[in-house]
């Protein structure tokens, strides 16, 4: 399995510039300061998405697989809608695998596509990207849980307050951050 590719990034951030400025207790509207805070929002969001292995705000991803097998695990959650599955057949010609041939399921490890035993799985050409699944992950910004938004805001305020300091002593904002994030961590099976 190759690394996932972001096809369409989120159109909005999970928290607004105004929310972050309130959290940081600043009242300036300089373009440079706003750009710095927006960078902190992006950094805090990326770290949270990486820690939780999820997509916060709606975005489109592609994941390649070497073969079309009965289970295709998707690297981001939550998945919405029906993913599209394209594959290169034995003659190396791109084909579309019909959505009726698979289901989207979620277990403790995340979301995956499941092809039931009664469906014939076509042979694929020998290449690392023989199968490509394109899917939408995330949710609208207004549906993101308040605890995750709060975790981002805590992280933004931490980055803003200590932007010129050495981070040797602490690399996370507070114990509250971990408490807010913990319920969303995936269970190891």
Secondary structure, DSSP 4 states (H G I P E B T S, - for coil): -PPPEEEE--SS-SS-HHHHHHHHT-----HHHHHHHHHHHHHHHHHHHHHHT--SB-EEEEEEESS--SEEE-SSS-EEEEEEEEEEBTTS-EEEE-GGG-EEEEETTEEEEE--TTSPPPPB-SSTTSEEEEEEE-B-GGGS-HHHHHHHHHHHHHHHHTTTS--SS-SSS-HHHHHHHHTTSPPP-
